[in-house]
Amino acid sequence: MKRSQKVRYIIDQFLSRGTLAIVLMLSIITFAAVLLIGILSHMFAGGDTTVFETLWTSLMQTLDPGNLSGVDGSFWYLLLMTIATIVGIFITSMLISVLSSGFQQKLENMQKGTSQVIEKGHTLLLGWNDNIPVIVSEIITANENVKRPVIVILSETDTLTVQDGLKAMMKDFKNTKVIVRRGEIHLKDNLEMCSIAHARSVVVAENDDVAIIKCLLGISQTAFFAPEAKGHVTAIFSDPQNLMAAKKMCGERLEAILLSDAMNRITAQTCLQPGLSFIYKELFDFEGNEFYFFNHPSLAGKTMKESLCRFSNATVCGLFKDGTPHINPKMDTVIGADDKLIVICEDDDKAILVEHHEERFADRIVKTPHKASRSVRRILFIGYNPSLLSVIEEMCPFVMKDSHLSFLVPTDTDTTLLDSTLRHCEVGYDIKKGVTYSNDALERLEYTKLDTIVVIANDLSDGERSDSETLLSIMHLKNILNEMKLDIPIIIEIERIQNEPVLHYASVDDFIVSNVLSNKMLCQIAENRHLNAVFNELLGEEGSEIYLKPAKHYVKMDEPVDFCTVVESAALKREIAIGFRLKHIHENGGVVLNPNKKKEIVFTGGDCVVVLAED
């Protein structure tokens, strides 16, 4: 190798180190030029000028070329000063260019989201999709009372795209700082870049089970899984076997939701009880009322029944005992000193005990025995997707055998599995095919004997198209029912949360946004991991569930009562009342959760009480 090639190679390697290396090189060149020109200038300057003075003059000429006009001396002295000026012009220009380029590169790196995060106690979100803005919005609401909360988002999506997506969905981040970083979410280095070891909780927001497990494997290699770490990971799984594999890998660090079971059960219950999704939405939402744990020494030794009316602005719904939640436990269950009440309230500091509640309306309690919720139903389903089969399976135990289910499914639908599922359900049914959003197809259906209409999303792969078809179906249905002078509750399934405001204009009785409810649950668990057990108890096959039951079964109609009277009446039936639904109110479906116990209310025909009951 030639010496010149070796020199060029060394220079290339030196310059490849970045802006600081180039600045250092320019400084060396400047120093060398100033030293050489200064020494030569001293030789031609003559007079009493010292070496230091000529070096200083050379430095000033190099750094400030404008000084040349005031220089006097011999021809050779002026020539050297001119050379110093020219060198200064080139060096200054190069320095400005290098610094500008380095600064621009730094800005670009910051925009790429590859710099180290130095935070503690933050929430780390992994992935980017339509669900992330919902999750961020919920966590921001939950953090309103927290000092300097931080959310860090790591995804493979460009940081500007993520930031624009967040700003499009929410206008105000309130007191929460949101940091966006870019990188593959399963790589250890990227996770450590986001300070995962110091995160309070990690939310894996991927929609695919395989991607979630791959990400969990990466997390398990970080200090987040160290024995002394206290954080936990939350994720939503679609397949129970994948969930089991993830639990075996992560152990107690993982708090996961099985999406299909939870959402199918909520959908089935909402189909049978219009208005129920408004209740779930409020309970899973950080705006309004949600679940909290409450402990107070004065409750030790009391029974569950004695605690029900001890709060004016909170509603008791269960007991957290020995690490296990019990929703609607037996009324004679004794509260231990270490037990915590599970309450529904606006915030954890709003649950305040009262000394005594005066029973003012005990004579207006309707003392009828508990009535099961099973009944004969006539329901019309419009649309089809594979999840409908699971919804029907969940629904069947809650309807009587004389019930009848009607279906209008797309023309190209294979109804073999639907037919098989309905035969096992042991209810009457009929299946018709047609264009589910066609007025002609909808007009040919029988409506007079129906008690509920459910519009199911047709194509889960194209949420925008599916929601548009749903909206068109509703418009036709409204016209048909108005012409027939029928008032039948309509429940719809929405795929994209962005379409919720548009579908509100359709004035439906209830709507289900499966991915939104599941992600709201995910946020609740990210903030308090013990709520996963509460949700599993509430949405499980066994135990108590949420029901809307006629208010006339609890208190006398058209007479004022307070809500504590309703709670006392429900307790006699081994139920816990947590709210009510007023038929004449349209906002929020008429649902009011956790009402003030002392405030008077008058129930009329068609009003319902929201209760936790076993059936």
C-alpha positions as CSV (number, residue, x, y, z in Angstrom):
1,M,0.0,0.0,0.0
2,K,1.3,3.4,-1.0
3,R,2.0,5.9,1.8
4,S,-0.5,8.4,0.3
5,Q,-3.2,5.7,0.3
6,K,-2.5,4.9,3.9
7,V,-2.6,8.6,4.9
8,R,-6.0,9.0,3.1
9,Y,-7.3,5.9,4.9
10,I,-6.2,7.3,8.3
11,I,-7.9,10.6,7.5
12,D,-11.1,8.9,6.3
13,Q,-11.2,6.9,9.5
14,F,-10.7,10.0,11.6
15,L,-13.3,12.0,9.8
16,S,-15.9,9.1,10.0
17,R,-16.0,9.6,13.8
18,G,-18.4,12.6,13.3
19,T,-18.6,16.3,13.9
20,L,-16.3,16.5,16.9
21,A,-13.5,14.8,14.9
22,I,-13.9,17.3,12.1
23,V,-13.9,20.3,14.5
24,L,-10.7,18.8,16.1
25,M,-9.0,18.5,12.7
26,L,-9.9,22.1,11.8
27,S,-8.5,23.3,15.1
28,I,-5.3,21.5,14.4
29,I,-5.0,23.0,10.9
30,T,-5.8,26.4,12.4
31,F,-3.1,26.1,15.1
32,A,-0.6,24.9,12.5
33,A,-1.4,27.7,10.1
34,V,-1.2,30.3,12.8
35,L,2.1,29.0,14.1
36,L,3.7,28.8,10.7
37,I,2.5,32.2,9.4
38,G,3.3,33.8,12.8
39,I,6.9,32.6,12.7
40,L,7.4,33.6,9.1
41,S,5.7,37.0,9.7
42,H,8.1,37.7,12.6
43,M,11.0,37.2,10.2
44,F,9.7,39.9,7.8
45,A,8.1,42.2,10.3
46,G,11.3,43.9,11.4
47,G,11.3,46.5,14.2
48,D,10.7,45.6,17.9
49,T,7.8,43.2,17.3
50,T,8.1,40.1,19.4
51,V,7.3,36.5,18.3
52,F,4.2,36.5,20.6
53,E,2.9,39.7,19.0
54,T,3.2,38.3,15.4
55,L,1.6,35.0,16.5
56,W,-1.3,37.0,18.0
57,T,-1.6,39.1,14.9
58,S,-1.6,35.9,12.7
59,L,-4.3,34.4,14.9
60,M,-6.5,37.5,14.7
61,Q,-6.1,37.6,10.9
62,T,-7.1,34.0,10.7
63,L,-10.2,34.3,12.9
64,D,-11.2,37.8,11.7
65,P,-10.3,38.4,8.1
66,G,-11.7,41.9,8.2
67,N,-8.6,43.1,10.1
68,L,-6.4,43.1,6.9
69,S,-7.2,46.6,5.9
70,G,-5.4,48.1,8.9
71,V,-2.2,46.1,8.5
72,D,1.1,47.9,7.5
73,G,4.5,46.4,6.7
74,S,6.7,44.9,4.0
75,F,5.4,43.1,0.9
76,W,6.2,39.7,2.3
77,Y,4.6,40.5,5.7
78,L,1.4,41.7,3.9
79,L,1.5,38.6,1.7
80,L,1.6,36.3,4.8
81,M,-1.2,38.2,6.4
82,T,-3.2,37.8,3.2
83,I,-2.6,34.1,3.3
84,A,-3.7,34.0,6.9
85,T,-6.9,35.8,5.9
86,I,-7.6,33.4,3.1
87,V,-6.9,30.4,5.4
88,G,-9.3,32.0,8.0
89,I,-12.1,32.4,5.4
90,F,-11.9,28.7,4.4
91,I,-11.6,27.4,8.0
92,T,-14.4,29.6,9.2
93,S,-16.7,28.6,6.3
94,M,-15.9,24.9,6.9
95,L,-16.4,25.2,10.6
96,I,-19.8,26.8,10.1
97,S,-20.8,24.2,7.6
98,V,-19.6,21.3,9.8
99,L,-21.4,22.7,12.9
100,S,-24.6,23.3,10.9
101,S,-24.4,19.8,9.4
102,G,-23.7,18.2,12.8
103,F,-26.6,20.1,14.4
104,Q,-28.9,19.0,11.6
105,Q,-27.8,15.4,11.9
106,K,-28.5,15.6,15.7
107,L,-32.0,17.0,15.0
108,E,-32.6,14.2,12.6
109,N,-31.4,11.6,15.1
110,M,-33.7,13.1,17.7
111,Q,-36.6,12.9,15.2
112,K,-35.7,9.3,14.5
113,G,-36.2,8.6,18.2
114,T,-33.0,6.8,18.9
115,S,-31.7,8.7,21.9
116,Q,-31.6,7.3,25.4
117,V,-34.6,7.8,27.7
118,I,-33.7,8.7,31.3
119,E,-36.9,8.3,33.2
120,K,-38.2,6.3,36.2
121,G,-41.7,5.2,37.1
122,H,-43.0,5.7,33.5
123,T,-45.4,3.6,31.5
124,L,-43.8,2.0,28.4
125,L,-46.1,1.3,25.4
126,L,-44.7,-1.2,22.8
127,G,-46.2,-1.0,19.2
128,W,-48.2,1.3,17.1
129,N,-51.7,0.9,15.8
130,D,-55.2,2.4,16.1
131,N,-55.4,1.2,19.7
132,I,-52.4,3.3,21.0
133,P,-54.2,6.7,21.0
134,V,-57.0,5.1,23.0
135,I,-54.5,3.7,25.5
136,V,-52.5,6.9,25.8
137,S,-55.7,8.9,26.3
138,E,-56.8,6.6,29.1
139,I,-53.4,6.7,30.9
140,I,-53.3,10.5,30.6
141,T,-56.7,10.7,32.3
142,A,-55.5,8.3,35.0
143,N,-52.4,10.4,35.6
144,E,-54.1,13.7,36.2
145,N,-53.5,13.5,39.9
146,V,-49.9,12.2,39.5
147,K,-46.8,14.4,39.7
148,R,-44.9,14.6,36.4
149,P,-46.1,11.4,34.8
150,V,-44.4,10.0,31.7
151,I,-45.4,7.7,28.8
152,V,-42.8,6.3,26.5
153,I,-43.9,4.8,23.2
154,L,-41.5,2.4,21.3
155,S,-42.5,1.2,17.8
156,E,-41.1,0.6,14.4
157,T,-43.2,3.5,13.0
158,D,-41.6,6.8,12.2
159,T,-41.7,9.1,15.2
160,L,-43.3,12.0,13.3
161,T,-46.1,9.6,12.2
162,V,-46.7,8.5,15.8
163,Q,-46.7,12.1,17.1
164,D,-49.1,13.2,14.3
165,G,-51.4,10.3,15.0
166,L,-51.5,11.1,18.7
167,K,-52.2,14.8,18.1
168,A,-55.0,13.9,15.6
169,M,-56.8,11.9,18.3
170,M,-56.2,14.1,21.3
171,K,-55.6,17.8,21.7
172,D,-54.2,18.0,25.2
173,F,-51.7,15.8,27.0
174,K,-52.5,17.6,30.2
175,N,-49.7,17.0,32.8
176,T,-48.3,13.9,31.1
177,K,-45.1,14.0,29.1
178,V,-45.1,11.6,26.0
179,I,-41.8,10.5,24.6
180,V,-41.6,8.6,21.3
181,R,-38.8,6.3,20.3
182,R,-38.3,4.2,17.2
183,G,-37.0,0.7,17.0
184,E,-37.9,-3.0,16.9
185,I,-39.9,-3.7,20.1
186,H,-38.4,-7.1,20.8
187,L,-34.8,-6.1,20.8
188,K,-33.0,-5.8,24.1
189,D,-31.0,-2.7,23.2
190,N,-34.1,-0.8,22.1
191,L,-36.0,-1.8,25.3
192,E,-33.1,-0.6,27.4
193,M,-33.0,2.6,25.4
194,C,-36.5,3.3,26.7
195,S,-35.3,2.7,30.3
196,I,-37.4,-0.4,30.7
197,A,-35.7,-1.4,33.9
198,H,-37.2,1.6,35.6
199,A,-40.6,1.4,34.1
200,R,-43.6,1.1,36.3
201,S,-45.5,-1.0,33.8
202,V,-45.2,-2.2,30.2
203,V,-48.1,-2.4,27.8
204,V,-47.6,-4.6,24.7
205,A,-50.1,-3.2,22.2
206,E,-49.6,-5.6,19.4
207,N,-52.6,-7.3,17.8
208,D,-50.9,-10.6,16.9
209,D,-50.2,-13.2,19.6
210,V,-47.0,-14.3,17.9
211,A,-45.7,-10.7,17.9
212,I,-46.7,-10.4,21.6
213,I,-44.8,-13.5,22.6
214,K,-41.7,-12.4,20.7
215,C,-41.8,-9.1,22.4
216,L,-42.3,-10.7,25.8
217,L,-39.3,-12.9,25.1
218,G,-37.2,-9.7,24.5
219,I,-38.5,-8.1,27.7
220,S,-37.6,-11.2,29.7
221,Q,-33.9,-10.6,28.8
222,T,-33.9,-7.1,30.4
223,A,-33.5,-6.0,33.9
224,F,-37.3,-5.5,34.0
225,F,-37.6,-9.2,34.9
226,A,-34.9,-9.0,37.6
227,P,-36.0,-10.3,41.0
228,E,-35.8,-6.9,42.6
229,A,-37.9,-5.2,39.9
230,K,-41.6,-4.5,40.7
231,G,-43.1,-3.7,37.4
232,H,-45.5,-5.8,35.4
233,V,-46.4,-6.4,31.7
234,T,-49.9,-6.3,30.2
235,A,-51.1,-7.6,26.9
236,I,-54.2,-8.8,25.1
237,F,-54.2,-12.4,23.6
238,S,-56.6,-13.9,21.2
239,D,-55.8,-17.6,21.7
240,P,-55.9,-19.3,25.1
241,Q,-53.0,-21.6,24.3
242,N,-50.8,-18.7,23.4
243,L,-51.8,-17.0,26.7
244,M,-50.8,-20.1,28.6
245,A,-47.4,-20.3,26.9
246,A,-46.8,-16.6,27.7
247,K,-47.8,-17.1,31.4
248,K,-45.3,-20.0,31.7
249,M,-42.6,-17.8,30.2
250,C,-43.3,-14.6,32.2
251,G,-44.8,-16.0,35.4
252,E,-46.3,-13.4,37.8
253,R,-44.9,-10.5,35.7
254,L,-47.6,-10.9,33.1
255,E,-51.2,-9.7,33.5
256,A,-53.0,-10.6,30.3
257,I,-56.5,-10.5,28.9
258,L,-58.0,-13.2,26.7
259,L,-59.8,-10.9,24.3
260,S,-62.2,-13.4,22.7
261,D,-63.7,-14.7,25.9
262,A,-64.1,-11.3,27.5
263,M,-65.5,-9.5,24.5
264,N,-67.8,-12.3,23.4
265,R,-69.3,-12.3,26.8
266,I,-69.8,-8.6,26.9
267,T,-71.3,-8.6,23.4
268,A,-73.6,-11.5,24.3
269,Q,-74.8,-9.7,27.4
270,T,-75.3,-6.4,25.6
271,C,-77.4,-8.1,22.9
272,L,-79.7,-9.3,25.7
273,Q,-79.6,-6.1,27.7
274,P,-79.4,-2.9,25.6
275,G,-77.4,-0.3,27.5
276,L,-75.0,-2.7,29.2
277,S,-72.0,-1.6,27.2
278,F,-72.4,1.9,28.5
279,I,-71.9,0.4,32.0
280,Y,-68.8,-1.5,31.0
281,K,-67.5,1.5,29.2
282,E,-67.7,3.7,32.3
283,L,-66.3,1.0,34.6
284,F,-63.3,0.4,32.2
285,D,-62.8,4.1,31.5
286,F,-60.8,6.4,33.7
287,E,-63.3,9.2,33.1
288,G,-66.1,8.8,35.5
289,N,-66.4,5.8,37.9
290,E,-64.0,2.9,38.0
291,F,-62.9,0.2,40.5
292,Y,-60.7,1.0,43.5
293,F,-59.6,-0.9,46.6
294,F,-60.5,0.6,50.0
295,N,-59.4,-0.3,53.5
296,H,-60.3,1.3,56.8
297,P,-59.8,0.0,60.4
298,S,-63.4,0.8,61.3
299,L,-64.7,-1.7,58.8
300,A,-62.9,-4.7,60.4
301,G,-65.5,-7.0,61.9
302,K,-68.4,-5.6,59.9
303,T,-70.3,-7.7,57.4
304,M,-70.7,-6.9,53.8
305,K,-74.3,-5.9,54.2
306,E,-73.3,-3.4,56.9
307,S,-70.8,-1.8,54.6
308,L,-73.1,-1.2,51.6
309,C,-74.4,2.1,52.8
310,R,-71.3,3.3,54.6
311,F,-70.2,5.5,51.7
312,S,-72.2,8.4,50.2
313,N,-70.1,8.8,47.0
314,A,-68.8,5.3,46.5
315,T,-70.5,1.9,45.9
316,V,-69.3,-1.3,47.4
317,C,-69.4,-4.2,45.0
318,G,-67.0,-6.8,46.4
319,L,-64.2,-7.8,48.8
320,F,-60.5,-8.4,48.1
321,K,-59.6,-11.1,50.6
322,D,-56.3,-13.1,50.8
323,G,-55.3,-11.8,47.3
324,T,-58.5,-12.9,45.7
325,P,-61.4,-10.7,44.6
326,H,-64.9,-11.7,45.4
327,I,-67.6,-9.8,43.5
328,N,-71.0,-9.8,45.3
329,P,-69.9,-12.1,48.1
330,K,-72.4,-13.4,50.7
331,M,-74.0,-10.6,52.7
332,D,-72.9,-12.1,56.0
333,T,-69.2,-12.3,55.0
334,V,-67.1,-10.6,57.7
335,I,-64.5,-8.1,56.7
336,G,-61.0,-8.8,58.1
337,A,-58.5,-6.2,59.2
338,D,-56.3,-6.8,56.1
339,D,-59.2,-7.2,53.7
340,K,-60.0,-4.4,51.1
341,L,-63.4,-3.5,49.9
342,I,-63.8,-3.3,46.1
343,V,-65.6,0.0,45.4
344,I,-66.8,2.0,42.4
345,C,-66.1,5.7,42.7
346,E,-64.7,8.6,40.7
347,D,-61.3,8.6,42.3
348,D,-59.6,6.7,45.1
349,D,-59.8,9.8,47.4
350,K,-63.6,10.1,46.9
351,A,-64.4,7.0,48.9
352,I,-65.3,8.6,52.3
353,L,-66.9,6.7,55.1
354,V,-70.0,8.1,56.8
355,E,-70.9,7.3,60.4
356,H,-74.6,6.4,59.9
357,H,-77.2,6.3,57.2
358,E,-80.8,7.1,58.2
359,E,-83.3,4.7,56.6
360,R,-86.0,7.0,55.3
361,F,-87.8,4.9,52.8
362,A,-87.8,1.4,54.2
363,D,-91.5,1.2,53.7
364,R,-91.1,1.6,49.9
365,I,-88.9,-1.5,49.5
366,V,-90.5,-4.2,47.3
367,K,-89.7,-7.5,49.2
368,T,-90.0,-9.9,46.3
369,P,-87.6,-12.9,46.0
370,H,-84.7,-12.9,43.5
371,K,-85.8,-13.3,39.9
372,A,-83.6,-15.0,37.3
373,S,-82.8,-13.0,34.2
374,R,-83.6,-15.8,31.7
375,S,-86.5,-15.0,29.5
376,V,-88.0,-15.7,26.1
377,R,-86.4,-13.5,23.5
378,R,-87.0,-12.5,19.9
379,I,-83.7,-11.1,18.5
380,L,-82.8,-10.3,14.9
381,F,-79.1,-10.4,13.9
382,I,-78.0,-8.5,10.8
383,G,-74.5,-9.2,9.4
384,Y,-72.0,-11.9,10.1
385,N,-68.4,-12.5,11.2
386,P,-66.8,-15.5,12.8
387,S,-67.1,-14.1,16.3
388,L,-70.9,-14.2,16.1
389,L,-70.7,-18.0,16.7
390,S,-69.0,-17.5,20.1
391,V,-71.4,-14.7,21.0
392,I,-74.4,-17.0,20.4
393,E,-72.8,-19.7,22.5
394,E,-72.4,-17.2,25.3
395,M,-75.9,-16.0,24.9
396,C,-77.7,-19.4,24.9
397,P,-77.6,-20.1,28.6
398,F,-79.4,-16.8,29.3
399,V,-82.4,-17.3,27.0
400,M,-85.3,-19.8,27.4
401,K,-85.9,-22.5,24.9
402,D,-89.0,-20.8,23.4
403,S,-86.8,-18.0,22.2
404,H,-86.3,-17.3,18.5
405,L,-83.3,-15.9,16.8
406,S,-83.4,-14.6,13.2
407,F,-80.4,-13.9,11.0
408,L,-79.8,-11.9,7.8
409,V,-76.3,-12.7,6.6
410,P,-74.3,-11.7,3.5
411,T,-75.2,-13.7,0.4
412,D,-71.8,-15.5,0.1
413,T,-71.8,-16.6,3.8
414,D,-71.3,-20.3,4.5
415,T,-73.9,-20.9,7.3
416,T,-72.9,-24.5,8.1
417,L,-71.2,-23.5,11.4
418,L,-73.9,-21.1,12.3
419,D,-76.6,-23.7,11.7
420,S,-74.7,-26.2,13.9
421,T,-74.2,-23.7,16.7
422,L,-77.9,-22.8,16.8
423,R,-78.9,-26.5,16.9
424,H,-76.9,-27.0,20.0
425,C,-78.4,-23.8,21.5
426,E,-81.9,-25.5,21.3
427,V,-83.8,-22.3,20.3
428,G,-85.9,-21.6,17.3
429,Y,-84.1,-19.8,14.5
430,D,-84.2,-18.9,10.8
431,I,-81.4,-17.8,8.5
432,K,-81.9,-15.6,5.4
433,K,-79.2,-14.4,3.0
434,G,-79.0,-11.1,1.2
435,V,-77.2,-7.7,1.1
436,T,-77.3,-6.7,4.8
437,Y,-77.3,-3.0,4.0
438,S,-79.9,-3.2,1.2
439,N,-83.3,-1.6,1.9
440,D,-85.0,-4.3,-0.2
441,A,-83.5,-7.1,1.8
442,L,-84.3,-5.4,5.1
443,E,-87.9,-4.7,4.2
444,R,-88.5,-8.4,3.6
445,L,-87.8,-9.2,7.2
446,E,-90.4,-9.7,10.0
447,Y,-90.2,-7.1,12.8
448,T,-93.5,-7.2,14.7
449,K,-92.5,-9.9,17.2
450,L,-88.9,-8.7,17.8
451,D,-87.7,-7.3,21.1
452,T,-84.1,-6.4,19.9
453,I,-82.1,-5.9,16.7
454,V,-78.4,-6.4,16.6
455,V,-76.3,-5.2,13.6
456,I,-73.0,-7.1,13.4
457,A,-69.9,-5.9,11.6
458,N,-69.6,-7.9,8.3
459,D,-65.9,-7.7,7.4
460,L,-63.4,-7.5,10.3
461,S,-60.5,-7.0,7.9
462,D,-61.8,-3.7,6.6
463,G,-63.2,-1.8,9.6
464,E,-63.9,1.4,7.6
465,R,-66.0,-0.4,5.0
466,S,-67.7,-2.5,7.7
467,D,-68.7,0.6,9.7
468,S,-70.1,2.3,6.6
469,E,-72.3,-0.7,5.8
470,T,-73.4,-0.7,9.5
471,L,-74.4,2.9,9.2
472,L,-76.4,2.3,6.0
473,S,-78.2,-0.6,7.6
474,I,-79.2,1.5,10.6
475,M,-80.6,4.3,8.3
476,H,-82.8,1.8,6.5
477,L,-83.9,0.1,9.7
478,K,-84.9,3.4,11.3
479,N,-87.0,4.3,8.3
480,I,-88.7,0.9,8.3
481,L,-89.4,0.9,12.0
482,N,-90.8,4.5,11.8
483,E,-93.2,3.5,9.0
484,M,-94.3,0.5,11.0
485,K,-94.5,2.6,14.2
486,L,-92.3,0.1,16.1
487,D,-89.9,1.0,18.9
488,I,-87.3,-1.8,18.9
489,P,-83.9,-1.3,20.6
490,I,-81.0,-1.4,18.0
491,I,-77.5,-2.5,19.1
492,I,-74.6,-2.1,16.7
493,E,-71.0,-3.3,16.6
494,I,-68.4,-0.7,15.6
495,E,-64.9,-1.7,14.3
496,R,-63.1,1.6,14.3
497,I,-63.3,4.0,17.3
498,Q,-62.9,7.0,14.9
499,N,-66.4,6.2,13.5
500,E,-68.1,6.4,16.9
501,P,-69.1,10.1,16.7
502,V,-70.6,9.5,13.3
503,L,-72.6,6.5,14.4
504,H,-73.9,8.4,17.5
505,Y,-76.0,10.5,15.1
506,A,-77.9,7.3,14.1
507,S,-79.5,7.3,17.6
508,V,-79.0,3.7,18.4
509,D,-79.7,2.2,21.8
510,D,-76.3,0.7,22.4
511,F,-73.1,0.1,20.6
512,I,-70.1,-2.2,21.1
513,V,-66.5,-1.2,20.2
514,S,-64.7,-4.4,21.1
515,N,-61.1,-3.2,20.7
516,V,-61.9,0.0,22.7
517,L,-63.3,-1.8,25.7
518,S,-60.5,-4.3,25.7
519,N,-57.9,-1.6,25.6
520,K,-59.6,0.4,28.3
521,M,-59.4,-2.8,30.5
522,L,-55.7,-3.1,29.5
523,C,-55.0,0.5,30.8
524,Q,-56.8,-0.2,34.1
525,I,-54.6,-3.3,34.6
526,A,-51.5,-1.4,33.6
527,E,-52.3,1.1,36.4
528,N,-53.3,-1.6,39.0
529,R,-52.4,-5.2,38.2
530,H,-54.9,-6.5,40.8
531,L,-57.8,-5.3,38.6
532,N,-57.1,-8.2,36.2
533,A,-58.4,-10.6,38.8
534,V,-61.4,-8.4,39.3
535,F,-62.2,-8.3,35.6
536,N,-61.7,-12.1,35.3
537,E,-64.2,-12.5,38.2
538,L,-66.7,-10.1,36.7
539,L,-66.5,-11.5,33.1
540,G,-65.9,-15.1,34.0
541,E,-68.3,-17.9,33.4
542,E,-68.9,-18.4,37.1
543,G,-69.9,-16.0,39.8
544,S,-71.8,-12.7,39.5
545,E,-72.3,-10.6,36.4
546,I,-73.9,-7.2,35.7
547,Y,-77.6,-7.1,35.0
548,L,-80.2,-4.5,34.2
549,K,-83.3,-5.5,36.1
550,P,-86.7,-3.7,36.3
551,A,-86.7,-1.1,39.1
552,K,-90.3,-2.2,40.0
553,H,-88.8,-5.4,41.5
554,Y,-86.9,-3.3,44.1
555,V,-88.8,-0.2,45.1
556,K,-92.3,1.3,44.5
557,M,-92.8,3.2,41.3
558,D,-93.6,6.9,41.1
559,E,-92.5,7.5,44.7
560,P,-89.3,9.2,45.9
561,V,-86.6,7.0,47.3
562,D,-82.9,7.4,47.9
563,F,-80.4,5.0,46.3
564,C,-79.5,3.4,49.7
565,T,-83.0,2.1,49.8
566,V,-82.4,0.5,46.4
567,V,-79.2,-1.0,47.7
568,E,-81.0,-2.4,50.8
569,S,-83.7,-4.0,48.6
570,A,-81.1,-5.6,46.3
571,A,-79.2,-7.0,49.3
572,L,-82.4,-8.8,50.4
573,K,-82.2,-10.6,47.0
574,R,-78.5,-11.4,47.4
575,E,-77.6,-8.8,44.9
576,I,-75.6,-5.5,45.0
577,A,-77.1,-2.5,43.3
578,I,-74.4,-0.2,41.7
579,G,-76.6,2.2,39.7
580,F,-79.7,2.6,37.6
581,R,-80.9,3.3,34.0
582,L,-83.6,5.8,33.3
583,K,-85.6,5.1,30.2
584,H,-86.4,8.8,29.4
585,I,-82.7,9.8,29.5
586,H,-80.7,9.4,26.2
587,E,-77.3,10.7,27.3
588,N,-75.0,7.8,28.1
589,G,-77.9,5.5,27.5
590,G,-79.6,6.8,30.6
591,V,-77.1,4.9,32.8
592,V,-76.0,6.4,36.1
593,L,-73.4,4.5,38.1
594,N,-72.5,5.1,41.7
595,P,-75.2,7.6,42.4
596,N,-75.2,9.6,45.7
597,K,-76.8,7.4,48.3
598,K,-78.8,10.3,49.9
599,K,-80.1,11.9,46.7
600,E,-83.8,11.2,46.1
601,I,-85.0,9.7,42.8
602,V,-88.4,8.7,41.4
603,F,-88.5,5.5,39.2
604,T,-91.1,5.1,36.6
605,G,-92.1,2.2,34.3
606,G,-89.3,1.0,32.1
607,D,-86.5,2.2,34.4
608,C,-83.9,-0.4,35.5
609,V,-81.6,-1.0,38.4
610,V,-78.0,-2.0,37.6
611,V,-77.1,-5.0,39.8
612,L,-74.4,-7.5,40.4
613,A,-76.1,-10.9,40.6
614,E,-75.4,-14.6,39.8
615,D,-78.3,-14.7,37.3
